[in-house]
């Protein structure tokens, strides 16, 4: 088993402990469909909006759809438990800005892409995997699966994204972030995330 796959399995197990158990149904698919609809709408206005406009439009959408505080906690890794409350607040803020900037940068304009929600299945350790595909015009489809679980209030939110249905984005971030923290500390990670966010904006 590869490091990335084993790390993803550990993350799924930790999510099961961190989030309350609850029966999920088509609402998980509806969450992803709503996100795709708003993402597509932003892309269709992408040129007119520019990066700043796309960022402002997507900011509330991403924060509502994704459980960014929980994602930050697991992406940071073991150092999260040692962080002071103000450091945790800074990490969540930096990771949230980075996440919004990533979508505003990656999905800058609409070129005929289609987003299709294919179905859902129970996730290992609890929650639901929503299976989708992104098909760029004239190109092969890319599988994008979303792990959806209820947050502390019971609201369904995305907690991880799997590229090609297997590569955990959160596991990838965890590997990258823990390396920065080990070398330079938590403050360096906050700085690195802020710099990455700025680089994705207008030059």
Backbone as a printed PyTorch tensor [residue, N CA C, xyz], in Angstrom:
tensor([[[  0.8460,  -1.1970,   0.0000],
         [  0.0000,   0.0000,   0.0000],
         [  0.8820,   1.2470,   0.0000]],

        [[  0.6070,   2.2030,  -0.8560],
         [  1.4190,   3.4050,  -0.9410],
         [  1.1970,   4.2810,   0.2790]],

        [[  2.1700,   5.2080,   0.5290],
         [  2.0550,   6.1230,   1.6630],
         [  0.7910,   6.9560,   1.5480]],

        [[  0.5000,   7.4370,   0.3230],
         [ -0.6470,   8.3270,   0.1370],
         [ -1.9490,   7.5970,   0.4340]],

        [[ -2.0600,   6.3370,  -0.0380],
         [ -3.2890,   5.5850,   0.2030],
         [ -3.4400,   5.2440,   1.6800]],

        [[ -2.3340,   4.8570,   2.3360],
         [ -2.4100,   4.5170,   3.7490],
         [ -2.7710,   5.7350,   4.5800]],

        [[ -2.2230,   6.8900,   4.2080],
         [ -2.5510,   8.1350,   4.9170],
         [ -4.0190,   8.4830,   4.7330]],

        [[ -4.5370,   8.2810,   3.5200],
         [ -5.9510,   8.5630,   3.2660],
         [ -6.8510,   7.6810,   4.1190]],

        [[ -6.4770,   6.4170,   4.2910],
         [ -7.2730,   5.5030,   5.1140],
         [ -7.2610,   5.9450,   6.5770]],

        [[ -6.0890,   6.4080,   7.0490],
         [ -5.9980,   6.9170,   8.4140],
         [ -6.8960,   8.1310,   8.5930]],

        [[ -6.8850,   9.0210,   7.5980],
         [ -7.7150,  10.2210,   7.6690],
         [ -9.1930,   9.8640,   7.7220]],

        [[ -9.6030,   8.8860,   6.9110],
         [-11.0050,   8.4690,   6.9240],
         [-11.3990,   7.9380,   8.2890]],

        [[-10.5010,   7.1710,   8.9190],
         [-10.7850,   6.6370,  10.2470],
         [-10.8880,   7.7620,  11.2690]],

        [[-10.0160,   8.7600,  11.1670],
         [-10.0500,   9.8860,  12.0910],
         [-11.3100,  10.7170,  11.9160]],

        [[-11.7610,  10.8820,  10.6670],
         [-12.9950,  11.6190,  10.4140],
         [-14.1730,  10.9330,  11.1080]],

        [[-14.1520,   9.6000,  11.0910],
         [-15.2430,   8.8490,  11.7030],
         [-15.3160,   9.1220,  13.1980]],

        [[-14.1530,   9.3630,  13.8350],
         [-14.1270,   9.6590,  15.2580],
         [-14.4600,  11.1170,  15.5410]],

        [[-14.0690,  11.9950,  14.6170],
         [-14.2270,  13.4300,  14.8570],
         [-15.6290,  13.9270,  14.5860]],

        [[-16.3840,  13.2550,  13.7000],
         [-17.7060,  13.7280,  13.3030],
         [-18.7860,  12.8120,  13.8490]],

        [[-19.9410,  13.3440,  14.2280],
         [-21.0080,  12.5200,  14.7690],
         [-21.5990,  11.6020,  13.7130]],

        [[-21.9840,  10.3990,  14.1280],
         [-22.5920,   9.4450,  13.2020],
         [-24.0120,   9.8920,  12.8850]],

        [[-24.3910,   9.7140,  11.6170],
         [-25.7250,  10.1380,  11.2060],
         [-26.0130,   9.5380,   9.8470]],

        [[-27.2660,   9.1740,   9.6160],
         [-27.6290,   8.5960,   8.3260],
         [-27.6670,   9.6860,   7.2780]],

        [[-26.9650,   9.4530,   6.1410],
         [-26.9650,  10.4110,   5.0390],
         [-27.7390,   9.8270,   3.8660]],

        [[-28.2900,  10.6870,   3.0390],
         [-29.0230,  10.2230,   1.8680],
         [-28.6640,  11.1060,   0.6860]],

        [[-29.6310,  11.3470,  -0.1920],
         [-29.3540,  12.1240,  -1.4040],
         [-28.9170,  13.5480,  -1.1110]],

        [[-29.0580,  13.9850,   0.1540],
         [-28.6480,  15.3380,   0.4960],
         [-27.1710,  15.5460,   0.2270]],

        [[-26.3650,  14.4930,   0.3440],
         [-24.9350,  14.6130,   0.0650],
         [-24.7090,  14.9390,  -1.4020]],

        [[-25.4350,  14.2550,  -2.2750],
         [-25.3340,  14.5480,  -3.7080],
         [-25.8400,  15.9440,  -4.0130]],

        [[-26.8970,  16.3520,  -3.3360],
         [-27.4480,  17.7000,  -3.5460],
         [-26.4280,  18.7700,  -3.1640]],

        [[-25.6610,  18.5120,  -2.1070],
         [-24.6350,  19.4590,  -1.6780],
         [-23.6030,  19.6690,  -2.7900]],

        [[-23.1440,  18.5650,  -3.3870],
         [-22.1420,  18.6460,  -4.4480],
         [-22.7430,  19.2780,  -5.7020]],

        [[-23.9840,  18.9230,  -6.0230],
         [-24.6450,  19.5160,  -7.1930],
         [-24.7590,  21.0310,  -7.0470]],

        [[-25.1200,  21.4820,  -5.8600],
         [-25.2410,  22.9140,  -5.6100],
         [-23.8840,  23.6010,  -5.7530]],

        [[-22.8400,  22.9660,  -5.2390],
         [-21.5050,  23.5320,  -5.3560],
         [-21.0910,  23.6310,  -6.8160]],

        [[-21.3380,  22.5720,  -7.5810],
         [-20.9930,  22.5810,  -9.0050],
         [-21.7620,  23.6630,  -9.7570]],

        [[-23.0370,  23.8370,  -9.4170],
         [-23.8490,  24.8510, -10.0980],
         [-23.2870,  26.2510,  -9.8600]],

        [[-22.9050,  26.5310,  -8.6340],
         [-22.3600,  27.8470,  -8.3100],
         [-20.9570,  28.0300,  -8.8800]],

        [[-20.1930,  26.9370,  -8.9490],
         [-18.8690,  27.0020,  -9.5440],
         [-18.9720,  27.2700, -11.0410]],

        [[-19.8880,  26.5760, -11.7040],
         [-20.0940,  26.7810, -13.1410],
         [-20.5590,  28.1990, -13.4390]],

        [[-21.4620,  28.7070, -12.6170],
         [-21.9540,  30.0750, -12.8120],
         [-20.8160,  31.0850, -12.6940]],

        [[-19.9320,  30.8690, -11.7400],
         [-18.7850,  31.7590, -11.5710],
         [-17.8460,  31.6630, -12.7630]],

        [[-17.6240,  30.4530, -13.2620],
         [-16.7470,  30.2610, -14.4180],
         [-17.2900,  30.9900, -15.6480]],

        [[-18.6010,  30.9560, -15.8180],
         [-19.2040,  31.6010, -16.9860],
         [-19.0630,  33.1240, -16.9270]],

        [[-18.8550,  33.6520, -15.7310],
         [-18.6250,  35.0860, -15.5790],
         [-17.1440,  35.3920, -15.3100]],

        [[-16.3220,  34.3540, -15.4590],
         [-14.9340,  34.4350, -15.0190],
         [-14.1290,  35.5730, -15.5930]],

        [[-14.1870,  35.7600, -16.8960],
         [-13.4000,  36.8250, -17.5280],
         [-13.8310,  38.2000, -17.0290]],

        [[-15.1480,  38.3920, -16.9280],
         [-15.6610,  39.6940, -16.4810],
         [-15.3300,  39.9400, -15.0110]],

        [[-15.4170,  38.8970, -14.1970],
         [-15.1900,  39.0580, -12.7640],
         [-13.7180,  39.2600, -12.4250]],

        [[-12.8330,  38.5940, -13.1700],
         [-11.4260,  38.6240, -12.8050],
         [-11.1960,  37.7920, -11.5490]],

        [[ -9.9400,  37.6550, -11.1530],
         [ -9.6430,  36.8200,  -9.9770],
         [-10.3380,  37.3410,  -8.7280]],

        [[-10.2400,  38.6370,  -8.4690],
         [-10.8310,  39.1860,  -7.2540],
         [-12.3440,  38.9700,  -7.2170]],

        [[-12.9920,  39.1520,  -8.3630],
         [-14.4360,  38.9510,  -8.4270],
         [-14.8200,  37.4940,  -8.2070]],

        [[-14.0420,  36.5920,  -8.8140],
         [-14.3100,  35.1610,  -8.6200],
         [-14.0920,  34.7720,  -7.1600]],

        [[-13.0400,  35.3280,  -6.5710],
         [-12.7480,  35.0290,  -5.1630],
         [-13.9250,  35.4680,  -4.2740]],

        [[-14.4030,  36.6920,  -4.4780],
         [-15.4960,  37.1960,  -3.6510],
         [-16.7760,  36.3800,  -3.8410]],

        [[-17.0020,  35.9370,  -5.0720],
         [-18.2200,  35.1750,  -5.3610],
         [-18.1490,  33.7590,  -4.7700]],

        [[-16.9430,  33.1690,  -4.8100],
         [-16.7870,  31.7900,  -4.3430],
         [-16.5290,  31.6860,  -2.8440]],

        [[-16.0710,  32.7610,  -2.2360],
         [-15.7020,  32.7150,  -0.8180],
         [-16.8160,  32.1530,   0.0690]],

        [[-18.0330,  32.6970,   0.0320],
         [-19.0800,  32.1420,   0.8950],
         [-19.4930,  30.7360,   0.4920]],

        [[-19.3870,  30.4190,  -0.7960],
         [-19.7690,  29.0950,  -1.2970],
         [-18.8240,  28.0290,  -0.7590]],

        [[-17.5240,  28.2770,  -0.8830],
         [-16.5280,  27.3070,  -0.4190],
         [-16.6070,  27.1410,   1.0960]],

        [[-16.7550,  28.2350,   1.8170],
         [-16.8060,  28.1590,   3.2800],
         [-18.0550,  27.4240,   3.7660]],

        [[-19.1460,  27.5380,   3.0150],
         [-20.3800,  26.8500,   3.3940],
         [-20.3290,  25.3740,   3.0150]],

        [[-19.7110,  25.0510,   1.8860],
         [-19.7310,  23.6890,   1.3550],
         [-18.7030,  22.7850,   2.0220]],

        [[-17.5240,  23.3390,   2.3330],
         [-16.4310,  22.5490,   2.8870],
         [-16.2840,  22.8020,   4.3880]],

        [[-15.9540,  21.7550,   5.1280],
         [-15.6890,  21.9050,   6.5570],
         [-14.2210,  22.2950,   6.7180]],

        [[-13.9250,  23.5660,   6.4570],
         [-12.5490,  24.0380,   6.4120],
         [-11.8200,  23.9430,   7.7550]],

        [[-12.4770,  24.2240,   8.8860],
         [-11.7640,  24.0520,  10.1610],
         [-11.3090,  22.6090,  10.3860]],

        [[-12.1780,  21.6440,  10.0860],
         [-11.8040,  20.2390,  10.2660],
         [-10.7180,  19.8330,   9.2750]],

        [[-10.8350,  20.3050,   8.0370],
         [ -9.8390,  19.9970,   7.0230],
         [ -8.4770,  20.5710,   7.4140]],

        [[ -8.4790,  21.7830,   7.9820],
         [ -7.2280,  22.3830,   8.4310],
         [ -6.5900,  21.5360,   9.5130]],

        [[ -7.3960,  21.0990,  10.4570],
         [ -6.8930,  20.2960,  11.5800],
         [ -6.1640,  19.0500,  11.0940]],

        [[ -6.7550,  18.3530,  10.1450],
         [ -6.1330,  17.1130,   9.6780],
         [ -4.9970,  17.3710,   8.6980]],

        [[ -5.0700,  18.4660,   7.9520],
         [ -3.9900,  18.7880,   7.0220],
         [ -2.7250,  19.1890,   7.7740]],

        [[ -2.8880,  19.8580,   8.9150],
         [ -1.7370,  20.2750,   9.7120],
         [ -1.0690,  19.0790,  10.3810]],

        [[ -1.8630,  18.0840,  10.7590],
         [ -1.3000,  16.8770,  11.3480],
         [ -1.1200,  16.9710,  12.8570]],

        [[ -0.2060,  16.1930,  13.4200],
         [ -0.0420,  16.1130,  14.8790],
         [  0.2640,  17.4460,  15.5400]],

        [[  0.8850,  18.3700,  14.8120],
         [  1.2500,  19.6650,  15.3970],
         [  0.0280,  20.4900,  15.7840]],

        [[ -1.1450,  20.1580,  15.2170],
         [ -2.3570,  20.9100,  15.5360],
         [ -2.6460,  20.8830,  17.0310]],

        [[ -2.4780,  19.7150,  17.6510],
         [ -2.7970,  19.5690,  19.0740],
         [ -1.8650,  20.4000,  19.9520]],

        [[ -0.6730,  20.7170,  19.4430],
         [  0.2960,  21.4940,  20.2130],
         [  0.1470,  22.9950,  19.9790]],

        [[ -0.6440,  23.3610,  18.9930],
         [ -0.7920,  24.7750,  18.6470],
         [ -1.6440,  25.5040,  19.6790]],

        [[ -1.3100,  26.7700,  19.9180],
         [ -2.1150,  27.6150,  20.7900],
         [ -3.4040,  27.9950,  20.0610]],

        [[ -4.4620,  28.3630,  20.8070],
         [ -5.7350,  28.7300,  20.1650],
         [ -5.5880,  29.8050,  19.0860]],

        [[ -4.7510,  30.8250,  19.3430],
         [ -4.5970,  31.8730,  18.3430],
         [ -3.8760,  31.3430,  17.1060]],

        [[ -2.9540,  30.3810,  17.2940],
         [ -2.2680,  29.7740,  16.1580],
         [ -3.2420,  28.9410,  15.3330]],

        [[ -4.1300,  28.2250,  16.0100],
         [ -5.1320,  27.4340,  15.3030],
         [ -6.0580,  28.3390,  14.4960]],

        [[ -6.4350,  29.4600,  15.0800],
         [ -7.2940,  30.4210,  14.3770],
         [ -6.6010,  30.9430,  13.1220]],

        [[ -5.3130,  31.2670,  13.2490],
         [ -4.5480,  31.7620,  12.1040],
         [ -4.4120,  30.6920,  11.0240]],

        [[ -4.2240,  29.4480,  11.4330],
         [ -4.0830,  28.3530,  10.4790],
         [ -5.3840,  28.1350,   9.6950]],

        [[ -6.5110,  28.1540,  10.4020],
         [ -7.8010,  27.9690,   9.7390],
         [ -8.0540,  29.1090,   8.7620]],

        [[ -7.7470,  30.3330,   9.1670],
         [ -7.9590,  31.4980,   8.2970],
         [ -7.0860,  31.3960,   7.0470]],

        [[ -5.8090,  31.0290,   7.2240],
         [ -4.8870,  30.9330,   6.0900],
         [ -5.2700,  29.7960,   5.1600]],

        [[ -5.6580,  28.6640,   5.7310],
         [ -6.0600,  27.5210,   4.9020],
         [ -7.3540,  27.8210,   4.1550]],

        [[ -8.2770,  28.5060,   4.7970],
         [ -9.5500,  28.8530,   4.1590],
         [ -9.3240,  29.7940,   2.9770]],

        [[ -8.4820,  30.8160,   3.1760],
         [ -8.1720,  31.7520,   2.0930],
         [ -7.4740,  31.0310,   0.9390]],

        [[ -6.5640,  30.1410,   1.2890],
         [ -5.8570,  29.3570,   0.2820],
         [ -6.8340,  28.4840,  -0.5140]],

        [[ -7.8030,  27.8720,   0.1590],
         [ -8.7770,  26.9950,  -0.5070],
         [ -9.6430,  27.7860,  -1.4740]],

        [[-10.1270,  28.9570,  -1.0530],
         [-10.9540,  29.7980,  -1.9310],
         [-10.1320,  30.2710,  -3.1240]],

        [[ -8.9020,  30.7170,  -2.8600],
         [ -8.0280,  31.2030,  -3.9350],
         [ -7.7420,  30.1040,  -4.9530]],

        [[ -7.6110,  28.8780,  -4.4780],
         [ -7.3470,  27.7520,  -5.3770],
         [ -8.4890,  27.5650,  -6.3630]],

        [[ -9.7240,  27.6160,  -5.8880],
         [-10.8750,  27.4710,  -6.7870],
         [-11.0080,  28.6780,  -7.7070]],

        [[-10.7570,  29.8720,  -7.1910],
         [-10.8480,  31.0760,  -8.0270],
         [ -9.7990,  31.0630,  -9.1260]],

        [[ -8.6610,  30.4260,  -8.8590],
         [ -7.5790,  30.3530,  -9.8390],
         [ -7.7670,  29.2100, -10.8270]],

        [[ -8.1150,  28.0360, -10.3310],
         [ -8.2380,  26.8510, -11.1880],
         [ -9.4270,  26.9330, -12.1410]],

        [[-10.5050,  27.5270, -11.6670],
         [-11.7280,  27.5780, -12.4630],
         [-11.9800,  29.0280, -12.8810]],

        [[-11.0850,  29.5210, -13.7390],
         [-11.0840,  30.9400, -14.0990],
         [-12.1100,  31.2970, -15.1660]],

        [[-12.4480,  30.3610, -16.0430],
         [-13.4090,  30.6600, -17.0990],
         [-14.0730,  29.3790, -17.5750]],

        [[-15.1690,  29.5490, -18.2910],
         [-15.9410,  28.4000, -18.7680],
         [-15.5920,  28.1090, -20.2230]],

        [[-15.1610,  26.8710, -20.4670],
         [-14.8000,  26.4430, -21.8230],
         [-15.5860,  25.2090, -22.2570]],

        [[-16.8240,  25.1140, -21.8010],
         [-17.6570,  23.9840, -22.1850],
         [-17.5350,  22.7720, -21.2870]],

        [[-16.9140,  22.9450, -20.1210],
         [-16.7820,  21.8270, -19.1910],
         [-18.1550,  21.3740, -18.6750]],

        [[-18.2670,  20.0990, -18.3780],
         [-19.4890,  19.5950, -17.7560],
         [-19.1350,  18.9220, -16.4360]],

        [[-19.9880,  19.1500, -15.4560],
         [-19.8350,  18.5360, -14.1370],
         [-21.0190,  17.5860, -13.9440]],

        [[-20.7500,  16.3220, -13.7220],
         [-21.8100,  15.3350, -13.5620],
         [-21.6780,  14.6070, -12.2300]],

        [[-22.7720,  14.5720, -11.4720],
         [-22.8290,  13.8000, -10.2410],
         [-23.3950,  12.4330, -10.5900]],

        [[-22.6120,  11.3950, -10.3660],
         [-22.9630,  10.0510, -10.8290],
         [-23.7140,   9.2290,  -9.7950]],

        [[-23.4840,   9.5050,  -8.5430],
         [-24.1310,   8.7070,  -7.4950],
         [-23.3380,   8.8070,  -6.2140]],

        [[-23.6970,   7.9730,  -5.2510],
         [-22.9950,   8.0060,  -3.9780],
         [-22.9510,   6.6180,  -3.3630]],

        [[-22.0190,   6.4370,  -2.4440],
         [-21.8640,   5.1530,  -1.7610],
         [-21.3310,   5.4140,  -0.3540]],

        [[-21.5660,   4.4860,   0.5740],
         [-21.0540,   4.6740,   1.9350],
         [-19.5280,   4.7410,   1.9320]],

        [[-18.9880,   5.6060,   2.7620],
         [-17.5340,   5.7300,   2.8770],
         [-17.0180,   4.8320,   3.9890]],

        [[-15.8230,   4.3570,   3.8190],
         [-15.1750,   3.5700,   4.8630],
         [-15.0110,   4.4370,   6.0950]],

        [[-15.5240,   3.9750,   7.2420],
         [-15.4250,   4.7630,   8.4670],
         [-16.5770,   5.7110,   8.6820]],

        [[-17.5460,   5.7190,   7.7740],
         [-18.7050,   6.5900,   7.9270],
         [-18.7300,   7.7190,   6.9200]],

        [[-19.9110,   8.2980,   6.7440],
         [-20.0600,   9.3500,   5.7520],
         [-20.4270,   8.7880,   4.3980]],

        [[-20.3860,   9.6460,   3.3960],
         [-20.7980,   9.2790,   2.0400],
         [-19.7510,   9.7470,   1.0430]],

        [[-19.4530,   8.9070,   0.0720],
         [-18.6180,   9.3060,  -1.0520],
         [-19.5420,   9.6520,  -2.2170]],

        [[-19.4890,  10.9090,  -2.6630],
         [-20.2690,  11.3370,  -3.8210],
         [-19.3580,  11.2420,  -5.0410]],

        [[-19.7530,  10.4120,  -6.0020],
         [-18.9370,  10.1770,  -7.1880],
         [-19.3400,  11.1390,  -8.2980]],

        [[-18.3760,  11.8340,  -8.8650],
         [-18.6590,  12.7970,  -9.9330],
         [-17.5790,  12.6980, -11.0030]],

        [[-17.8240,  13.3920, -12.1040],
         [-16.7870,  13.5010, -13.1270],
         [-16.8230,  14.8980, -13.7330]],

        [[-15.6400,  15.3980, -14.0420],
         [-15.4660,  16.6730, -14.7240],
         [-14.9670,  16.3630, -16.1250]],

        [[-15.7070,  16.8350, -17.1340],
         [-15.3310,  16.5570, -18.5170],
         [-15.0360,  17.8570, -19.2490]],

        [[-13.7410,  18.1780, -19.4400],
         [-13.3940,  19.3520, -20.2500],
         [-13.8190,  19.1150, -21.6960]],

        [[-14.1790,  20.1680, -22.4180],
         [-14.6480,  20.0300, -23.7930],
         [-13.5750,  19.3790, -24.6570]],

        [[-13.9500,  18.2820, -25.3110],
         [-13.0470,  17.5920, -26.2110],
         [-11.9690,  16.7730, -25.5310]],

        [[-12.0620,  16.5840, -24.2090],
         [-11.0550,  15.8220, -23.4770],
         [-11.7130,  14.7050, -22.6710]],

        [[-10.8800,  13.8120, -22.1290],
         [-11.3810,  12.7170, -21.3250],
         [-11.8570,  13.2250, -19.9630]],

        [[-12.8410,  12.5420, -19.4260],
         [-13.3930,  12.9180, -18.1250],
         [-12.3990,  12.6060, -17.0100]],

        [[-12.4650,  13.4250, -15.9580],
         [-11.6470,  13.2270, -14.7680],
         [-12.5760,  12.9000, -13.6110]],

        [[-12.2920,  11.8080, -12.8950],
         [-13.1190,  11.4210, -11.7550],
         [-12.7690,  12.2750, -10.5460]],

        [[-13.7800,  12.8920,  -9.9400],
         [-13.6110,  13.6670,  -8.7160],
         [-14.6520,  13.1730,  -7.7110]],

        [[-14.1820,  12.5720,  -6.6400],
         [-15.0890,  12.0740,  -5.6170],
         [-14.9620,  12.9050,  -4.3500]],

        [[-16.0830,  13.0870,  -3.6560],
         [-16.1140,  13.9360,  -2.4700],
         [-16.5550,  13.1370,  -1.2480]],

        [[-15.7980,  13.2690,  -0.1710],
         [-16.1960,  12.6680,   1.0960],
         [-17.0470,  13.6840,   1.8460]],

        [[-18.2740,  13.3100,   2.1450],
         [-19.2270,  14.2090,   2.8020],
         [-19.6150,  13.6260,   4.1530]],

        [[-19.5270,  14.4530,   5.1830],
         [-19.9310,  14.0420,   6.5260],
         [-20.6070,  15.2160,   7.2330]],

        [[-21.4650,  14.9360,   8.2150],
         [-22.0780,  16.0310,   8.9690],
         [-21.0660,  16.6890,   9.8900]],

        [[-21.1630,  18.0120,  10.0480],
         [-20.2990,  18.7010,  10.9960],
         [-20.9030,  18.6270,  12.3940]],

        [[-20.3630,  19.4080,  13.3190],
         [-20.8120,  19.3360,  14.7110],
         [-22.2880,  19.6790,  14.8740]],

        [[-22.8100,  20.4920,  13.9580],
         [-24.2220,  20.8770,  14.0390],
         [-25.1250,  19.9320,  13.2570]],

        [[-24.5320,  18.9520,  12.5790],
         [-25.3120,  18.0090,  11.7880],
         [-25.4750,  18.3990,  10.3350]],

        [[-24.8550,  19.5280,   9.9260],
         [-24.9470,  19.9830,   8.5420],
         [-23.9430,  19.2390,   7.6760]],

        [[-24.4020,  18.6890,   6.5520],
         [-23.5060,  17.9610,   5.6670],
         [-22.5320,  18.9060,   4.9840]],

        [[-21.2550,  18.5310,   5.0090],
         [-20.2210,  19.3460,   4.3700],
         [-19.1250,  18.4330,   3.8320]],

        [[-18.4370,  18.9000,   2.8100],
         [-17.3410,  18.1380,   2.2160],
         [-16.1180,  18.2350,   3.1190]],

        [[-15.4370,  17.0840,   3.3080],
         [-14.2280,  17.0840,   4.1340],
         [-12.9930,  16.5950,   3.3730]],

        [[-13.1780,  16.0830,   2.1560],
         [-12.0220,  15.6910,   1.3550],
         [-12.4510,  15.5140,  -0.0950]],

        [[-11.4770,  15.6590,  -0.9960],
         [-11.7010,  15.4790,  -2.4300],
         [-10.6970,  14.4530,  -2.9380]],

        [[-11.1710,  13.5060,  -3.7550],
         [-10.3090,  12.4550,  -4.2770],
         [-10.1960,  12.5850,  -5.7980]],

        [[ -9.0000,  12.8980,  -6.2640],
         [ -8.7230,  12.9960,  -7.6930],
         [ -8.5460,  11.5980,  -8.2530]],

        [[ -9.1470,  11.3440,  -9.4310],
         [ -9.1160,  10.0090, -10.0390],
         [ -9.6900,   8.9690,  -9.0920]],

        [[-10.5520,   9.4260,  -8.1960],
         [-11.2880,   8.5730,  -7.2560],
         [-10.4070,   7.9450,  -6.1820]],

        [[ -9.1020,   8.2090,  -6.1810],
         [ -8.2110,   7.5420,  -5.2260],
         [ -7.2530,   8.4820,  -4.5070]],

        [[ -6.8590,   9.5950,  -5.1260],
         [ -5.8160,  10.4450,  -4.5560],
         [ -6.4520,  11.4970,  -3.6490]],

        [[ -6.2480,  11.3520,  -2.3500],
         [ -6.8260,  12.2650,  -1.3760],
         [ -6.1090,  13.6050,  -1.3920]],

        [[ -6.8650,  14.6800,  -1.6570],
         [ -6.2680,  16.0080,  -1.6410],
         [ -5.7850,  16.3600,  -0.2450]],

        [[ -6.5430,  15.9260,   0.7680],
         [ -6.1650,  16.2400,   2.1360],
         [ -4.8920,  15.4990,   2.5440]],

        [[ -4.7400,  14.2610,   2.0870],
         [ -3.5160,  13.5160,   2.3850],
         [ -2.3180,  14.1760,   1.7280]],

        [[ -2.5120,  14.6890,   0.5100],
         [ -1.4420,  15.4000,  -0.1850],
         [ -1.0570,  16.6580,   0.5750]],

        [[ -2.0600,  17.4130,   1.0170],
         [ -1.7990,  18.6330,   1.7890],
         [ -1.0980,  18.2930,   3.1050]],

        [[ -1.5260,  17.2380,   3.7570],
         [ -0.9420,  16.8330,   5.0450],
         [  0.5490,  16.5480,   4.8970]],

        [[  0.9080,  15.8460,   3.8250],
         [  2.3160,  15.5300,   3.5810],
         [  3.1280,  16.8090,   3.3910]],

        [[  2.5670,  17.7360,   2.6150],
         [  3.2530,  19.0060,   2.3400],
         [  3.3430,  19.8850,   3.5830]],

        [[  2.2260,  20.0100,   4.3040],
         [  2.1740,  20.9160,   5.4470],
         [  3.0400,  20.4360,   6.6100]],

        [[  2.9890,  19.1380,   6.9080],
         [  3.7790,  18.6190,   8.0270],
         [  5.2720,  18.8030,   7.7790]],

        [[  5.6700,  18.7200,   6.5120],
         [  7.0860,  18.9240,   6.1840],
         [  7.5040,  20.3600,   6.4970]],

        [[  6.6310,  21.3290,   6.1780],
         [  6.9330,  22.7320,   6.4650],
         [  7.0020,  22.9620,   7.9660]],

        [[  6.0410,  22.4030,   8.7040],
         [  6.0020,  22.5980,  10.1540],
         [  7.2320,  21.9950,  10.8220]],

        [[  7.6470,  20.8290,  10.3790],
         [  8.8230,  20.1860,  10.9740],
         [ 10.0900,  21.0020,  10.7330]],

        [[ 10.1780,  21.6160,   9.5560],
         [ 11.3730,  22.3920,   9.2210],
         [ 11.3860,  23.7640,   9.8870]],

        [[ 10.2100,  24.4390,   9.8680],
         [ 10.2030,  25.8600,  10.2180],
         [  9.1690,  26.2730,  11.2630]],

        [[  8.2210,  25.3940,  11.5880],
         [  7.2380,  25.7350,  12.6010],
         [  5.8870,  26.1420,  12.0240]],

        [[  4.9100,  26.3170,  12.9130],
         [  3.5360,  26.6170,  12.5080],
         [  3.4080,  27.9890,  11.8460]],

        [[  4.1350,  28.9670,  12.3660],
         [  4.0440,  30.3100,  11.7770],
         [  4.4970,  30.3070,  10.3240]],

        [[  5.4840,  29.4660,  10.0160],
         [  5.9810,  29.3750,   8.6420],
         [  4.9040,  28.8080,   7.7240]],

        [[  4.0900,  27.8930,   8.2480],
         [  3.0080,  27.3320,   7.4360],
         [  1.9630,  28.3970,   7.1330]],

        [[  1.6170,  29.2130,   8.1320],
         [  0.6660,  30.3100,   7.9160],
         [  1.1890,  31.2500,   6.8390]],

        [[  2.4730,  31.5820,   6.9350],
         [  3.0930,  32.4770,   5.9520],
         [  3.0990,  31.8530,   4.5680]],

        [[  3.4380,  30.5630,   4.4970],
         [  3.4970,  29.8720,   3.2080],
         [  2.1300,  29.8310,   2.5400]],

        [[  1.0760,  29.5670,   3.3220],
         [ -0.2740,  29.5260,   2.7620],
         [ -0.7000,  30.9040,   2.2720]],

        [[ -0.3730,  31.9410,   3.0290],
         [ -0.7220,  33.3030,   2.6160],
         [ -0.0060,  33.6850,   1.3260]],

        [[  1.2450,  33.3060,   1.2150],
         [  2.0070,  33.6180,   0.0080],
         [  1.4590,  32.8730,  -1.1970]],

        [[  1.0750,  31.6020,  -0.9960],
         [  0.4960,  30.8260,  -2.0910],
         [ -0.8080,  31.4690,  -2.5660]],

        [[ -1.6070,  31.9430,  -1.6270],
         [ -2.8830,  32.5880,  -1.9740],
         [ -2.6360,  33.8510,  -2.8110]],

        [[ -1.6550,  34.6490,  -2.3950],
         [ -1.3430,  35.8930,  -3.1040],
         [ -0.8360,  35.6150,  -4.5170]],

        [[ -0.0370,  34.5830,  -4.6800],
         [  0.5240,  34.2570,  -5.9820],
         [ -0.5460,  33.8390,  -6.9860]],

        [[ -1.6670,  33.3040,  -6.4730],
         [ -2.7400,  32.8880,  -7.3770],
         [ -3.5950,  34.0520,  -7.8360]],

        [[ -3.4270,  35.2110,  -7.1930],
         [ -4.2070,  36.3820,  -7.5580],
         [ -3.6010,  37.1340,  -8.7210]],

        [[ -4.1240,  38.3190,  -8.9950],
         [ -3.6260,  39.1170, -10.1260],
         [ -2.1440,  39.4380,  -9.9370]],

        [[ -1.3950,  39.3730, -11.0250],
         [  0.0270,  39.6940, -10.9480],
         [  0.2430,  41.1970, -11.0860]]])
